[in-house]
Amino acid sequence: MSAAQTRRNFLKLSAAGLAASTVLPSWGAPPSSPPSPSEITVRVTDEKRLFERAPALAWRPGPGKPSVGSIQLNPQTKFQEILGFGAAFTDASCYTFNQLSGDAREQLFHELFHPSEMGLSVCRTCIGASDYSTEMYSFDEGEPDPDLKRFSIDHDRAYLLPVLRQARKVNPDLFLFSSPWSPPGWMKANRTMLGGSMRKKYFASYAQYFLRFLQGYAAEGVPIQAVTSQNEVDTDQDGRMPACLWGQEYEIEFVKEHLGPVLNSNGIPAKIWLLDHNYNLWGRAICELDDPGLRKYSNAVAWHGYVGSADMMSKVHAAHPDAQTYWTEGGPDYTSPTYATDWAAWGHTFTEVLRNWCQSITGWNLALDEHGRPNIGPFSCGGMVTIHSQTKEVTRSGQYWAFAHFSRLIHRGARRFDSRGTMPGVDHVACENPDGQKILVFTNAGAERPLLVQMGTLVADLTLTSNSVTTLAWK
């Protein structure tokens, strides 16, 4: 994880592009009329409502050309496909879920993961301990053990694997990816999981460590669909928590000469995602993807948003348009006075992430207690939901309510499509689901304002309340 002061630095609004132009039909045979869109359903989160249904909107004939003060939609121009949304099953989160009664956990998991509810579907696990764990552990700690004779995932059998199985039962389409915060201490120059850097002589053993983790989880009924080679490759967190520095050359060599070949030769379908760190490392991502040996085994970059700006991801897309892009970490600060009400800040972040080519958005801890615990690290993160350590009451963060406007309505296989128009304080992103339903999410961080939505020759009038996230849906 990155420096504490950057945890809640939301990104500046990037330029939204030029107004879309409309091509009028020629004066030949009259064009066939497309089917009229249905009425527009509306969901709003603001200071008075939490993902509540608002009065439906209706399309009406418009001027057929862009209007001042409008957002223009062009569903024919499509961009990346969406994998889904979610957050992290850290050791701490799974421990916290395990403190609930069976009935309470079942009810909460239905809310979080069932496709008819939040539908969270792209979630992260940790390979060994992160800073959000009950204790510091790896699957092979102690004296050097290059043959991994001690390797065991027993720690995860107590509550982590059962929680993951329960979540997958609620949502069988749950996509899981996993990240290590540190290799076992004996693989590193400082001989501890706290900070430091990897030693090249253990690359082969570490690739086998990944293999055994993936095989062990699959045998427990929890297949993992992707791994990142290291959480946050460019920091050792000053030795304050499990962390590990990986130089660019090290990551390239490890993936193309060890991890990739080992997974491939053992028939492991899990994908490898690179970097798993901040936007400002976009140059490193391009250089890694430039390596043809690495590209045999990895064609994806994982991003965090703590440093830099979201448009830096588009620099990588411009250089490697076929590379896949995923946003893999970001969470609220439980000490912030706006922890429960900062949905507009998160709506802004999520919109920028999608508008810069990401196919999924995964937040940080799914659940922690009211003090941001369990926590063996230095940061003050909160959960997407808070489960009170004594009363077991569940409360929801502003991030949760922002996620609701995306995860409940934008489904796997959706495609982002073109939406244009620049208005101070207003963000927008549009997607079309596989069934043809169109979703448009507005985030308004400022005062209440009227808005005109244009789609071809049709328009709809909308008022965005202050500090709000609003989602429109129609076919």
ABEGO torsion letter per residue (X at the ends): XBBAAAAABBBBBBBAEBBBBBBBBBABBBBBBBBBBBBBBBBBBBAABBGBBBBBBBBBBBAGBBBBGBBBBBAABBBBBBAEBEBBBBAAAAAAAAABBAAAAAAAAAAAABAABAGBABBBBBBEBBABBABBBBABBEBBBAAGAABBAAAAAAAAAAAAAAAAAABAABBBBBBBABBBAAABAAGBABEEBBBAAAAAAAAAAAAAAAAAAAAAGBBBABBBABBGAABAGGGABBBBBBBAAAAAAAAAAAAAAAAAAAGBABBBBBGGBBAAAAAAAAAAAABAAAAAABABBBBBAABEBAAAAAAAAAABAABBBBBABEBBBAABAAAAAAAAAAAAAAAAAAAAGBABBBBBBABBBAAGOBBABABBBBBABBBBAAAGBBBBBAAAAAAAAAAAABBBGBBBBBBBEBBBGBBBBBBBBAAGBBBBBBBBABBBBBBBBBBEABBBBBBBBBGBBBBBBBX
